[in-house]
Amino acid sequence: MDIFVVGLSHKTAPVALREKVAFAPERLAQALHQLAALAPLREVLIVSTCNRVELYASGPDAAAGSAALRDFLAGYHQLPASELNGHLYAHQGPSAIRHAFRVAASLDSMVIGEPQILGQIKTAYQNAVEHKTVGLILNRFFHKAFSVAKRVRTETNIAGNAVSVSFAAVELARKIFGSIEGKKVLLIGAGEMCELAARHFVNNGVDRVLVTNRTFARAEALAREFSGQAVLFDNFPDHLHQVDIVLSSTGATSFVIHPQQVQQALRQRKNRPMFFIDIAVPRDIDPRVNDLNNVYLYDVDDLQGVVNANLKERHKEAEQAEQIIEHEIGQFSSWLQGLQVVPTIAALRRKVEELRQAELERTFSNLKELDERQRRAIEAMSAALVNKLLHGPTQRLREAQKQDQAQPYVDALQQLFELEVGLADEPLRTLDEH
């Protein structure tokens, strides 16, 4: 039994194609059941996000199963297979395990370390559980993927360091003030960037948000969202002394904040520090403001420099995360091979024991003059012979399992001895989880 995955992502396909193969939430149950009904597949799961669509499955024949996944993806979305050529990737066995662990740990994401993908995979797993399209193997597989992602986040700093301009502003503010809890923020402009930055500031403990915008209704709407206060655009300089942090992003063609205004605010604040973030292009804040004492001014290029440095740090952390994943792949692969090794050994012993018992019965029926002691001696000798014959192959099979090389031996034994092997119905959590 093997694990395999077929899919495409932001790395292999443009958004126009990703949109075509996305699975709408209301049709996901139907898609899962259709996919699960395909002959080469035993268990299935579908991950569908804006950046990736992936079909995971387990089955006895990875090549046939992967082909079935490709055909299903094209057929379900009524696309010619040629349209997907060059955009799909396929992984089997350890490669599929590595891929899933990396995706869950956000090493394959557009922004390394982002947390959303793990939640999206958990939702995909819950959907598959609800519709009963996963069993022993994919259950264990995805629980292991979740625990690997947790290890990566716990043991590395891959999710640390701001990698968006708006959050980089919060990070810088924390460095300047030590803490931004209880601080007051003025947003000049009410566009998407200001809204996102405000959300980050509020989530990190600022006390009050003031909002100004040329369109006052928009300022009022954004202020309501953060339980803040709307300020008329022409009057906002009169409020500068009330705030510790000013974030500006307007469409103005000339400066909206000048040194004289900031100097007046500083006098009223008794020179308590102020932090200005100018993410407008063209700039909103006269750069001479930065020459004033106790004033810190950063523009969009400064923030982008912080983001780039932080991205570099995340990539360093990713190297450690990859080592964690490699270790976990070996552990899970060993468990997966063990699903076949242990039942195969048991099936082999069962078959040999049945043959031994049949031959003993035939022998004893032809030698009725044997007494009980003689019968027990023959039975013990036959049992010892079987154990000695099976000991070597069993040990070698177990050693091969430890080195992830057992599958060829398992396949050969099952075919040579015509063994009927079923997966052990063992509890879900026997792998070590962190």
N, C-alpha and C positions, 0 to 999 in steps of 0.2 A: 504494500500500500504506500502511495507516495502523495506528496503535496505539490501542487503546481498553480501558477498564476499567469494570467494573460491580461494586459492592460495598456493604457496610454496615459501620459501625463503632460504637464506644462513643459517638460523637457523634450518630449517627442512629438507633440501635436499642437497646432495652433488652436486658439479658443473656438474658432468656427467649427472645427471638427469635434472638439471636446463637447460642445453643445449638442451636436448631433447624436452622440452616443451616451449622453447622460440619461440616467434613469429617474424619471419623475417620482417623487415620494409616493404618490397615490397609485402608481403602477408597479411599485417595487415588489409587492407580495406576488403579483401575477408573474413577474419576471423570475423571481426566486423559484417558484413552483415549476415553471417551464424548464428552467435550467436544471433543477434537481431531477427532472424526469429523463434526462439524457442518459443513455445506456452506459457510457464509459465513466460516469461520475457517481460518487457515493455521497459526498457532502459538498455543499456549495455556499458561497457567501459573496455578496456584491457590495463593493465600496464605490460610491458615486459622489464626488464633490466637484466644485468648480475647477479644480486643478488636476483631478485625476479620476479615471474610471477603471476599476480593476475587478476581475472575476477570479476568486479563489476557489479551489476545489481539491478534493482528495479522491483517489481511485487507484486501481491496480495497474493501470497503464498510462504513464504520464504523457507519452507522445500522443496517444489517441485522445486522451482527456484534454490536452492543450489544443488539439485541432478542433475538438467539439466546442471549446470555449470561444475560439476565434470565429467559427461558423455561427455560433449563437449570437455573438456581439453584432456581427454584420446583419444576420437574418432578422433579429429582433427589431433592429432599427431600420430595416429595409434599405440597407446600403450595399452597394456592390463591394465585394471583398477587396477589389483593387483600390478602393478609396482609403482603406485602412493600411494598405501595404506601405511599409517604411515608417509607420507611426506606432505600430504595436510592439511591445516587448513581451517575452515569455520566459518564465523561470521555472525550473523543476528541482525537486530535492533540496539540497543545501542552499542552492542559489535562490530558490523561492523563500526559504526560511530567512536567509540574510536580507532579501528584499523587504519582506514584511516587517522584520525587526527594525530595519533602517527607516521605513516609512513611519512606523508607530513612534519611533524616537525622534521624528522630524529631521532626520539627516538627509532626506530626499525632498524636503519641502523647498518652495521658492525662497523662503527666508528660514535658514537653519535655526532650529530651536523654537520655532513658533508652536504654541500649545494647541491650536485648533484641531490639527489632524488627528491627534489621539482621541479627542472627543468624537470626531466624525467616524473613526474606525469602531469605537465602542458602540455608537449608534447602529452602525452596519451589522455588528455582531449581534446586538440585541434583536434587530429585525430578523436575522437568520434564526436565532433561538426561538423567537415568537412563532415563526412559520415552520419550525422543525426541519430546517434544511442543513443543520450541522449536527454532528454526533461526536463520538469519542475523540477523533483526531483533530478536527478543526476547533472543537471546544478547547482542548488542551493547547493547541497551537496559538489561538488568540489570547487565552489567558497568559500564556508565556510571553507573547508579544507585549501585552500590557505591563507585565512585571519587568520586562527588559527596558521599556520606555521609562518606567519609574526609577529603575537603577540608574539610567543615563542622567535623568534629571537630578537625582539625589547625589550621585558621585561625580558629576561634572558641573561646570557653570555654563552649560550650553544655552540655557534660557536666560542667562544674565545679560546685562549690558544692552542699552536701548538701541534698537535698529530701525526706528522710525523717527523722522524729524520731530514730530510732536512729542514723542516720549523722551527723546534726547533732551528736549527743553526742560522736562520735569527732572531728569537726571542732573542736568547742570544746576538747576535751581536748588536741588538738595545739596549739591557740593558747596554752593555759595552760602546758603543759610544754615546748613547742618541738618535742618528739618524744615519741611514746608507746612507742617501742621500749624494751623492757626493763622497762616499768611492770607493776604487778600490779593486777588488777581483782577486786572482789568483787561478785557478782550476788546481790541479795536478792530472791528470787522466781525461778521457773523457767518462766514463761509464754513466750508467743510473742515479746513485745517484748524480754524479757531475752535470749532465745535469738538474736534477730536482731541486737541490739546486741553481744552477745558475738562473733558471727561477724564483725561489722565490726571490733571491737577486735583480734581474733586476726589477721585479714587485714592489719591495719595494724601488727602487730609487738609486741603486748603479750607479756610474758614468762610470765605465769602467771594462771590464772583460778580463783578460789574461788567456789563456789556454795552458797547456803543456801536452804532452802525448808521450810515447815511439814511438807510430806510429804518425808521424807528420801530415799525411793526416787527421787523425781523429781529431787532435787538430785544424787543419785549418777548418774542417767542423763545429765543435762545436763553434769555435770563430765566424765564419760567421753568425751562427744562432743568436748570441747575439751582432752582430756588434762589436766584440772584436778583440783581437790580439793573434795570435798563436805564441808560443815561443818554440824553440828547447829544448828538455828535458835536454840535457847536460848543457844548459845555464840558466835554470830557476833560480838557486841561485843568478845570477847576477841581477835578476829583483825583488828580495824579498823586497828591500828597496822602491820600487815604489808602493807597495800595502799595504792596511790596514788589509785585511782579506785573509787568505790562507785556502783553503779547499782541503784536500788531500784524494784520494781514488784510490790507485793503487793496483796492484797484487804483489808488491815487497815483497821479503822474508826478507829484512833488511831495516833499516831506510833510508829514502831518504832526510830527513831534520835533521841536527845536530845543537847543541847549538852554535858552532862557526859561522856557516852561519847566524844564526838569530842574534847573537851578532854584526856581521859586518853590517847587514841590519839596526839594531837599531842605530848604530853610524851614519850611513848615513842619517837616519830619525831624528836625533837629539832627540832620545828616545821617539818619538811619539808612542802611544800604537799600538800593533799588536794583532790580534785575530787569533788563529790557530784552525782549526776544523779537527780532524783526524777520519774519518769514515771507515778507512781501517782495515781489520783483515787478517793477522797480521798488527800491527800499522806501519804507515809510518813515524811518527815524534817521535824522541827521547824524552821520557817524561821529561828529564832534561831541556828541553826548557822551561818548566813551572817554573823553578827556576829563570829565568831571570826577571829583573824588567821591568814593562810595557808590559809584555807578558801574554796572557791568552790562555791556551791550554785546549781544551775539546776533549775527545775521544768518541767513539760510546757508551760506557757505561754511560758516563756523560749525553749524549744527550738522551739516553733511559730513564734515571732517570727523566729528564725534561718531556719527553713524558708521562711517567707513572703518574707523579704528576698532569700534565694537564688533563689527562684522568679522574683522580679522581675528579678534579674540575668540569669537564663536567658532571659527574654523579651526583654531588651535584646540579648543575643547572637543571638537568633533573627532579629532584623532584619538583621543582617549575613549570617546564613546564607541568608536569603531572596534577598539580592542575588547570592550565589554561585550559587544555584539558577537565578535568572533568566538569568544568563550561560550556564550549562551547558545550559539549555533551547534557547537559540538555536543552540548548537554542535551539539547532537544533532539538532534539527529540520533543520538544514542538511544533515547527513549523511543523514537519512532521505529528504529530498526528492531528494538526489543519487542515491539508489538508483534513482529513476525518471528523473531528468533525464539522467544520463549514458547509460544504456541506450536512452532514447528518442531522444537525438541520434544515437547509433550506429545505431539501427534506421532512423531517417529517412535518414541518409546511405547506409546499405546499400541501402534500397529505391530511392533516387534513382539510386545507382550501377548497380543492376541494370537500371533503365529506360534509363539512358544507354548501357550496353553493348548492350542489345537494339536500341536505335535506331541505334547505330553499325553493328552487324552488318547491319541492314536497309539502311542507306544504302550501305555498302560493297559489299553484294551487288548493288545496282542501278547502282553506278558502278565497274565493274571496270577502267575505263581509268585510274583514279587510280594515281599512282606512290606509293612508300613515303613520300616527303617530304610529299606532299599528304595522305596518310592520317594521318600524325602531326600535321600542322597542324590537321586537323578534330578529331582526338581531343583535342588540347591545348585547342582553342577550346571544345569541349563540356565538358571538365573545368573550365576556368576559369569558364564560365557557371554550372555547378552550384555551384561553391564560392562565387561571388559571391551567388547567390540564397540560399544557405543561411547565409552568414556573418551577416547581420543577425538573422534569427530565432534562430540559435544563441547569439549574444551576448546578445540580450534575454532568452532563456531562462536563461542563466547569471546574469544580473543579477537576474532575478526570484527565482532560487534563493537568492542572497545575502540577499534581503529576505524570505525565507520566503513568497513569493507565486507559486511556480512551478507548483503543482499544477493550477490551471485550464488553464494553457498545455499542460502535459503531457497532461492528459486530452483537450484539443481536438486536439492533434497525433495522438495515438494513434487517435482516432476518425476524423478527417478523412482520414488517410493509411492507415488500417487496419493499423497497425503491430503486430507481434507482439513484445512486450517481456518479457524475463525478468529477474529480479533478478540482478545480478552476483554471482558466487560468490567474494566477496573474503575475505581473512583476517579473523579475529575482531577483532584489535586494531589498527585503523588510526586510531581516534580517540585524541587525546591523553588519557592517563589519569594521574591524580595519585596 
